[in-house]
Amino acid sequence: MSRWSQWFKSSAKVQPGDEFDRARALVDAVDRGGLPLITSKINDIARDLGLEVSRKAPIAETIERIRAAVARHSR
């Protein structure tokens, strides 16, 4: 099973309200070499963090914005 598949399955088990946990799991999966394939899932995580995301936004840009939001939250 690929790392991305593992993250996707584990993120489905996260309880609502744990948006920063989901975001950290996404960033960790990407850092380990995972490739995000479902753009809408990434956009949903970003929106849960309060970020405005266009459906046409590049996924790499959205992930970097999520990474920045997680970093701000962790301080």
Biopython code that builds the backbone (N, CA, C, O; Angstrom):
import numpy as np
from Bio.PDB.StructureBuilder import StructureBuilder

atoms = [
    (1, "MET", "N", (0.847, -1.179, 0.000)),
    (1, "MET", "CA", (0.000, 0.000, 0.000)),
    (1, "MET", "C", (0.890, 1.238, 0.000)),
    (1, "MET", "O", (1.846, 1.329, 0.770)),
    (2, "SER", "N", (0.569, 2.178, -0.862)),
    (2, "SER", "CA", (1.399, 3.373, -0.947)),
    (2, "SER", "C", (1.199, 4.255, 0.280)),
    (2, "SER", "O", (0.199, 4.144, 0.990)),
    (3, "ARG", "N", (2.153, 5.117, 0.509)),
    (3, "ARG", "CA", (2.061, 6.030, 1.661)),
    (3, "ARG", "C", (0.854, 6.931, 1.533)),
    (3, "ARG", "O", (0.189, 7.239, 2.522)),
    (4, "TRP", "N", (0.570, 7.356, 0.302)),
    (4, "TRP", "CA", (-0.582, 8.240, 0.100)),
    (4, "TRP", "C", (-1.871, 7.497, 0.428)),
    (4, "TRP", "O", (-2.775, 8.070, 1.036)),
    (5, "SER", "N", (-1.967, 6.246, 0.038)),
    (5, "SER", "CA", (-3.156, 5.454, 0.357)),
    (5, "SER", "C", (-3.305, 5.287, 1.856)),
    (5, "SER", "O", (-4.416, 5.345, 2.382)),
    (6, "GLN", "N", (-2.192, 5.080, 2.547)),
    (6, "GLN", "CA", (-2.238, 4.953, 4.000)),
    (6, "GLN", "C", (-2.736, 6.236, 4.637)),
    (6, "GLN", "O", (-3.556, 6.199, 5.554)),
    (7, "TRP", "N", (-2.241, 7.386, 4.153)),
    (7, "TRP", "CA", (-2.694, 8.657, 4.711)),
    (7, "TRP", "C", (-4.171, 8.845, 4.444)),
    (7, "TRP", "O", (-4.911, 9.263, 5.334)),
    (8, "PHE", "N", (-4.616, 8.543, 3.227)),
    (8, "PHE", "CA", (-6.002, 8.757, 2.858)),
    (8, "PHE", "C", (-6.922, 7.929, 3.752)),
    (8, "PHE", "O", (-7.947, 8.428, 4.217)),
    (9, "LYS", "N", (-6.568, 6.686, 3.991)),
    (9, "LYS", "CA", (-7.387, 5.833, 4.850)),
    (9, "LYS", "C", (-7.355, 6.311, 6.293)),
    (9, "LYS", "O", (-8.380, 6.289, 6.974)),
    (10, "SER", "N", (-6.190, 6.745, 6.769)),
    (10, "SER", "CA", (-6.099, 7.205, 8.155)),
    (10, "SER", "C", (-6.826, 8.529, 8.348)),
    (10, "SER", "O", (-7.371, 8.779, 9.423)),
    (11, "SER", "N", (-6.844, 9.380, 7.328)),
    (11, "SER", "CA", (-7.505, 10.680, 7.478)),
    (11, "SER", "C", (-9.014, 10.520, 7.561)),
    (11, "SER", "O", (-9.697, 11.376, 8.122)),
    (12, "ALA", "N", (-9.537, 9.444, 7.014)),
    (12, "ALA", "CA", (-10.977, 9.204, 7.087)),
    (12, "ALA", "C", (-11.403, 8.854, 8.510)),
    (12, "ALA", "O", (-12.574, 9.010, 8.856)),
    (13, "LYS", "N", (-10.479, 8.388, 9.332)),
    (13, "LYS", "CA", (-10.790, 7.988, 10.701)),
    (13, "LYS", "C", (-10.720, 9.152, 11.689)),
    (13, "LYS", "O", (-11.144, 9.008, 12.836)),
    (14, "VAL", "N", (-10.196, 10.291, 11.268)),
    (14, "VAL", "CA", (-10.049, 11.439, 12.155)),
    (14, "VAL", "C", (-11.418, 12.030, 12.431)),
    (14, "VAL", "O", (-12.227, 12.199, 11.519)),
    (15, "GLN", "N", (-11.673, 12.341, 13.684)),
    (15, "GLN", "CA", (-12.957, 12.901, 14.079)),
    (15, "GLN", "C", (-13.098, 14.338, 13.599)),
    (15, "GLN", "O", (-12.101, 15.053, 13.493)),
    (16, "PRO", "N", (-14.319, 14.769, 13.307)),
    (16, "PRO", "CA", (-14.532, 16.165, 12.937)),
    (16, "PRO", "C", (-14.009, 17.081, 14.037)),
    (16, "PRO", "O", (-14.102, 16.751, 15.220)),
    (17, "GLY", "N", (-13.469, 18.209, 13.657)),
    (17, "GLY", "CA", (-12.908, 19.138, 14.625)),
    (17, "GLY", "C", (-11.412, 18.991, 14.777)),
    (17, "GLY", "O", (-10.770, 19.822, 15.419)),
    (18, "ASP", "N", (-10.857, 17.966, 14.207)),
    (18, "ASP", "CA", (-9.410, 17.739, 14.271)),
    (18, "ASP", "C", (-8.754, 18.175, 12.964)),
    (18, "ASP", "O", (-7.908, 17.465, 12.420)),
    (19, "GLU", "N", (-9.144, 19.341, 12.466)),
    (19, "GLU", "CA", (-8.642, 19.772, 11.164)),
    (19, "GLU", "C", (-7.135, 19.956, 11.132)),
    (19, "GLU", "O", (-6.509, 19.705, 10.102)),
    (20, "PHE", "N", (-6.538, 20.388, 12.233)),
    (20, "PHE", "CA", (-5.079, 20.539, 12.236)),
    (20, "PHE", "C", (-4.394, 19.180, 12.283)),
    (20, "PHE", "O", (-3.289, 19.031, 11.761)),
    (21, "ASP", "N", (-5.026, 18.194, 12.895)),
    (21, "ASP", "CA", (-4.467, 16.842, 12.865)),
    (21, "ASP", "C", (-4.485, 16.290, 11.443)),
    (21, "ASP", "O", (-3.519, 15.672, 10.996)),
    (22, "ARG", "N", (-5.590, 16.516, 10.739)),
    (22, "ARG", "CA", (-5.685, 16.070, 9.344)),
    (22, "ARG", "C", (-4.639, 16.783, 8.494)),
    (22, "ARG", "O", (-4.001, 16.167, 7.641)),
    (23, "ALA", "N", (-4.466, 18.076, 8.727)),
    (23, "ALA", "CA", (-3.497, 18.850, 7.960)),
    (23, "ALA", "C", (-2.078, 18.371, 8.240)),
    (23, "ALA", "O", (-1.277, 18.231, 7.316)),
    (24, "ARG", "N", (-1.759, 18.116, 9.511)),
    (24, "ARG", "CA", (-0.416, 17.603, 9.855)),
    (24, "ARG", "C", (-0.175, 16.250, 9.199)),
    (24, "ARG", "O", (0.920, 15.987, 8.702)),
    (25, "ALA", "N", (-1.191, 15.391, 9.196)),
    (25, "ALA", "CA", (-1.055, 14.076, 8.571)),
    (25, "ALA", "C", (-0.804, 14.220, 7.068)),
    (25, "ALA", "O", (-0.009, 13.476, 6.494)),
    (26, "LEU", "N", (-1.474, 15.167, 6.443)),
    (26, "LEU", "CA", (-1.255, 15.420, 5.016)),
    (26, "LEU", "C", (0.170, 15.884, 4.762)),
    (26, "LEU", "O", (0.849, 15.352, 3.884)),
    (27, "VAL", "N", (0.627, 16.869, 5.520)),
    (27, "VAL", "CA", (1.975, 17.402, 5.350)),
    (27, "VAL", "C", (3.011, 16.306, 5.596)),
    (27, "VAL", "O", (3.988, 16.199, 4.856)),
    (28, "ASP", "N", (2.802, 15.498, 6.626)),
    (28, "ASP", "CA", (3.730, 14.394, 6.908)),
    (28, "ASP", "C", (3.773, 13.403, 5.748)),
    (28, "ASP", "O", (4.849, 12.938, 5.371)),
    (29, "ALA", "N", (2.610, 13.076, 5.179)),
    (29, "ALA", "CA", (2.564, 12.133, 4.058)),
    (29, "ALA", "C", (3.298, 12.697, 2.840)),
    (29, "ALA", "O", (4.021, 11.973, 2.156)),
    (30, "VAL", "N", (3.112, 13.976, 2.574)),
    (30, "VAL", "CA", (3.799, 14.609, 1.442)),
    (30, "VAL", "C", (5.295, 14.636, 1.695)),
    (30, "VAL", "O", (6.081, 14.390, 0.780)),
    (31, "ASP", "N", (5.701, 14.931, 2.923)),
    (31, "ASP", "CA", (7.128, 14.967, 3.264)),
    (31, "ASP", "C", (7.780, 13.597, 3.131)),
    (31, "ASP", "O", (8.971, 13.500, 2.837)),
    (32, "ARG", "N", (7.009, 12.545, 3.345)),
    (32, "ARG", "CA", (7.534, 11.181, 3.208)),
    (32, "ARG", "C", (7.532, 10.712, 1.760)),
    (32, "ARG", "O", (7.935, 9.586, 1.467)),
    (33, "GLY", "N", (7.079, 11.576, 0.854)),
    (33, "GLY", "CA", (7.114, 11.218, -0.558)),
    (33, "GLY", "C", (5.779, 10.845, -1.143)),
    (33, "GLY", "O", (5.719, 10.399, -2.289)),
    (34, "GLY", "N", (4.710, 11.010, -0.402)),
    (34, "GLY", "CA", (3.387, 10.694, -0.922)),
    (34, "GLY", "C", (2.948, 11.689, -1.976)),
    (34, "GLY", "O", (3.348, 12.853, -1.950)),
    (35, "LEU", "N", (2.136, 11.232, -2.891)),
    (35, "LEU", "CA", (1.629, 12.087, -3.949)),
    (35, "LEU", "C", (0.126, 12.261, -3.787)),
    (35, "LEU", "O", (-0.624, 11.295, -3.924)),
    (36, "PRO", "N", (-0.319, 13.463, -3.501)),
    (36, "PRO", "CA", (-1.757, 13.682, -3.358)),
    (36, "PRO", "C", (-2.457, 13.572, -4.706)),
    (36, "PRO", "O", (-2.072, 14.236, -5.668)),
    (37, "LEU", "N", (-3.477, 12.738, -4.772)),
    (37, "LEU", "CA", (-4.164, 12.510, -6.029)),
    (37, "LEU", "C", (-5.569, 13.095, -6.047)),
    (37, "LEU", "O", (-6.116, 13.357, -7.118)),
    (38, "ILE", "N", (-6.145, 13.298, -4.897)),
    (38, "ILE", "CA", (-7.528, 13.763, -4.834)),
    (38, "ILE", "C", (-7.528, 15.231, -4.427)),
    (38, "ILE", "O", (-7.453, 15.566, -3.245)),
    (39, "THR", "N", (-7.613, 16.090, -5.424)),
    (39, "THR", "CA", (-7.528, 17.526, -5.201)),
    (39, "THR", "C", (-8.628, 18.020, -4.280)),
    (39, "THR", "O", (-8.385, 18.885, -3.438)),
    (40, "SER", "N", (-9.826, 17.490, -4.421)),
    (40, "SER", "CA", (-10.939, 17.960, -3.599)),
    (40, "SER", "C", (-10.702, 17.671, -2.119)),
    (40, "SER", "O", (-11.118, 18.451, -1.263)),
    (41, "LYS", "N", (-10.051, 16.579, -1.818)),
    (41, "LYS", "CA", (-9.741, 16.236, -0.421)),
    (41, "LYS", "C", (-8.758, 17.252, 0.167)),
    (41, "LYS", "O", (-8.915, 17.691, 1.307)),
    (42, "ILE", "N", (-7.757, 17.617, -0.610)),
    (42, "ILE", "CA", (-6.775, 18.602, -0.171)),
    (42, "ILE", "C", (-7.459, 19.956, 0.029)),
    (42, "ILE", "O", (-7.216, 20.642, 1.022)),
    (43, "ASN", "N", (-8.315, 20.330, -0.922)),
    (43, "ASN", "CA", (-9.026, 21.595, -0.815)),
    (43, "ASN", "C", (-9.953, 21.612, 0.400)),
    (43, "ASN", "O", (-10.089, 22.644, 1.057)),
    (44, "ASP", "N", (-10.586, 20.488, 0.702)),
    (44, "ASP", "CA", (-11.449, 20.402, 1.887)),
    (44, "ASP", "C", (-10.652, 20.634, 3.165)),
    (44, "ASP", "O", (-11.115, 21.333, 4.066)),
    (45, "ILE", "N", (-9.474, 20.061, 3.248)),
    (45, "ILE", "CA", (-8.623, 20.254, 4.423)),
    (45, "ILE", "C", (-8.257, 21.733, 4.544)),
    (45, "ILE", "O", (-8.320, 22.304, 5.632)),
    (46, "ALA", "N", (-7.878, 22.345, 3.434)),
    (46, "ALA", "CA", (-7.513, 23.765, 3.451)),
    (46, "ALA", "C", (-8.695, 24.615, 3.896)),
    (46, "ALA", "O", (-8.533, 25.528, 4.705)),
    (47, "ARG", "N", (-9.868, 24.326, 3.381)),
    (47, "ARG", "CA", (-11.053, 25.099, 3.756)),
    (47, "ARG", "C", (-11.398, 24.896, 5.228)),
    (47, "ARG", "O", (-11.836, 25.832, 5.897)),
    (48, "ASP", "N", (-11.207, 23.691, 5.731)),
    (48, "ASP", "CA", (-11.448, 23.433, 7.168)),
    (48, "ASP", "C", (-10.525, 24.270, 8.038)),
    (48, "ASP", "O", (-10.865, 24.596, 9.176)),
    (49, "LEU", "N", (-9.355, 24.620, 7.507)),
    (49, "LEU", "CA", (-8.402, 25.468, 8.241)),
    (49, "LEU", "C", (-8.729, 26.948, 8.091)),
    (49, "LEU", "O", (-8.070, 27.796, 8.694)),
    (50, "GLY", "N", (-9.740, 27.260, 7.292)),
    (50, "GLY", "CA", (-10.134, 28.645, 7.087)),
    (50, "GLY", "C", (-9.477, 29.309, 5.898)),
    (50, "GLY", "O", (-9.561, 30.527, 5.742)),
    (51, "LEU", "N", (-8.826, 28.528, 5.061)),
    (51, "LEU", "CA", (-8.175, 29.076, 3.874)),
    (51, "LEU", "C", (-9.164, 29.123, 2.714)),
    (51, "LEU", "O", (-9.976, 28.212, 2.547)),
    (52, "GLU", "N", (-9.095, 30.171, 1.925)),
    (52, "GLU", "CA", (-9.900, 30.244, 0.711)),
    (52, "GLU", "C", (-9.100, 29.597, -0.413)),
    (52, "GLU", "O", (-7.953, 29.966, -0.665)),
    (53, "VAL", "N", (-9.716, 28.630, -1.081)),
    (53, "VAL", "CA", (-9.007, 27.874, -2.112)),
    (53, "VAL", "C", (-9.865, 27.785, -3.366)),
    (53, "VAL", "O", (-11.024, 27.375, -3.315)),
    (54, "SER", "N", (-9.288, 28.169, -4.471)),
    (54, "SER", "CA", (-9.962, 28.018, -5.759)),
    (54, "SER", "C", (-9.881, 26.558, -6.190)),
    (54, "SER", "O", (-8.910, 25.862, -5.892)),
    (55, "ARG", "N", (-10.904, 26.108, -6.889)),
    (55, "ARG", "CA", (-10.874, 24.736, -7.415)),
    (55, "ARG", "C", (-9.767, 24.576, -8.445)),
    (55, "ARG", "O", (-9.325, 23.462, -8.727)),
    (56, "LYS", "N", (-9.322, 25.699, -9.008)),
    (56, "LYS", "CA", (-8.284, 25.665, -10.043)),
    (56, "LYS", "C", (-6.886, 25.906, -9.495)),
    (56, "LYS", "O", (-5.918, 25.924, -10.255)),
    (57, "ALA", "N", (-6.770, 26.091, -8.193)),
    (57, "ALA", "CA", (-5.457, 26.361, -7.589)),
    (57, "ALA", "C", (-4.554, 25.131, -7.732)),
    (57, "ALA", "O", (-5.016, 24.003, -7.563)),
    (58, "PRO", "N", (-3.281, 25.343, -8.039)),
    (58, "PRO", "CA", (-2.350, 24.205, -8.113)),
    (58, "PRO", "C", (-2.252, 23.511, -6.753)),
    (58, "PRO", "O", (-2.195, 24.165, -5.712)),
    (59, "ILE", "N", (-2.234, 22.205, -6.779)),
    (59, "ILE", "CA", (-2.232, 21.437, -5.538)),
    (59, "ILE", "C", (-0.982, 21.710, -4.708)),
    (59, "ILE", "O", (-1.046, 21.723, -3.478)),
    (60, "ALA", "N", (0.154, 21.928, -5.371)),
    (60, "ALA", "CA", (1.396, 22.213, -4.634)),
    (60, "ALA", "C", (1.270, 23.522, -3.855)),
    (60, "ALA", "O", (1.748, 23.629, -2.726)),
    (61, "GLU", "N", (0.631, 24.502, -4.458)),
    (61, "GLU", "CA", (0.419, 25.786, -3.782)),
    (61, "GLU", "C", (-0.505, 25.615, -2.571)),
    (61, "GLU", "O", (-0.263, 26.191, -1.510)),
    (62, "THR", "N", (-1.547, 24.829, -2.739)),
    (62, "THR", "CA", (-2.485, 24.593, -1.637)),
    (62, "THR", "C", (-1.793, 23.871, -0.488)),
    (62, "THR", "O", (-2.019, 24.205, 0.675)),
    (63, "ILE", "N", (-0.963, 22.898, -0.794)),
    (63, "ILE", "CA", (-0.248, 22.162, 0.253)),
    (63, "ILE", "C", (0.709, 23.096, 0.994)),
    (63, "ILE", "O", (0.840, 23.000, 2.214)),
    (64, "GLU", "N", (1.371, 23.987, 0.280)),
    (64, "GLU", "CA", (2.267, 24.939, 0.951)),
    (64, "GLU", "C", (1.487, 25.884, 1.860)),
    (64, "GLU", "O", (1.965, 26.247, 2.935)),
    (65, "ARG", "N", (0.301, 26.278, 1.438)),
    (65, "ARG", "CA", (-0.537, 27.126, 2.292)),
    (65, "ARG", "C", (-0.989, 26.361, 3.535)),
    (65, "ARG", "O", (-1.048, 26.923, 4.629)),
    (66, "ILE", "N", (-1.306, 25.078, 3.362)),
    (66, "ILE", "CA", (-1.679, 24.242, 4.512)),
    (66, "ILE", "C", (-0.486, 24.102, 5.438)),
    (66, "ILE", "O", (-0.635, 24.191, 6.657)),
    (67, "ARG", "N", (0.697, 23.884, 4.878)),
    (67, "ARG", "CA", (1.923, 23.757, 5.671)),
    (67, "ARG", "C", (2.155, 25.030, 6.505)),
    (67, "ARG", "O", (2.513, 24.946, 7.680)),
    (68, "ALA", "N", (1.952, 26.200, 5.896)),
    (68, "ALA", "CA", (2.117, 27.465, 6.603)),
    (68, "ALA", "C", (1.084, 27.626, 7.720)),
    (68, "ALA", "O", (1.406, 28.130, 8.796)),
    (69, "ALA", "N", (-0.141, 27.204, 7.470)),
    (69, "ALA", "CA", (-1.192, 27.301, 8.493)),
    (69, "ALA", "C", (-0.879, 26.387, 9.672)),
    (69, "ALA", "O", (-1.090, 26.763, 10.825)),
    (70, "VAL", "N", (-0.383, 25.205, 9.389)),
    (70, "VAL", "CA", (-0.005, 24.271, 10.468)),
    (70, "VAL", "C", (1.155, 24.858, 11.276)),
    (70, "VAL", "O", (1.161, 24.769, 12.503)),
    (71, "ALA", "N", (2.125, 25.449, 10.600)),
    (71, "ALA", "CA", (3.267, 26.053, 11.287)),
    (71, "ALA", "C", (2.819, 27.196, 12.187)),
    (71, "ALA", "O", (3.302, 27.330, 13.311)),
    (72, "ARG", "N", (1.895, 28.022, 11.696)),
    (72, "ARG", "CA", (1.380, 29.130, 12.522)),
    (72, "ARG", "C", (0.643, 28.596, 13.742)),
    (72, "ARG", "O", (0.753, 29.151, 14.835)),
    (73, "HIS", "N", (-0.098, 27.532, 13.553)),
    (73, "HIS", "CA", (-0.885, 26.954, 14.634)),
    (73, "HIS", "C", (0.004, 26.294, 15.677)),
    (73, "HIS", "O", (-0.335, 26.277, 16.861)),
    (74, "SER", "N", (1.132, 25.752, 15.251)),
    (74, "SER", "CA", (2.027, 25.029, 16.156)),
    (74, "SER", "C", (2.845, 25.925, 17.053)),
    (74, "SER", "O", (3.414, 25.454, 18.038)),
    (75, "ARG", "N", (2.920, 27.199, 16.741)),
    (75, "ARG", "CA", (3.749, 28.115, 17.547)),
    (75, "ARG", "C", (3.155, 28.359, 18.881)),
    (75, "ARG", "O", (3.721, 29.103, 19.682)),
]
sb = StructureBuilder()
sb.init_structure("model")
sb.init_model(0)
sb.init_chain("A")
sb.init_seg("    ")
for serial, (resi, resn, name, xyz) in enumerate(atoms, 1):
    if name == "N":
        sb.init_residue(resn, " ", resi, " ")
    sb.init_atom(name, np.array(xyz, "f"), 0.0, 1.0, " ", f" {name:<3s}", serial, name[0])
structure = sb.get_structure()
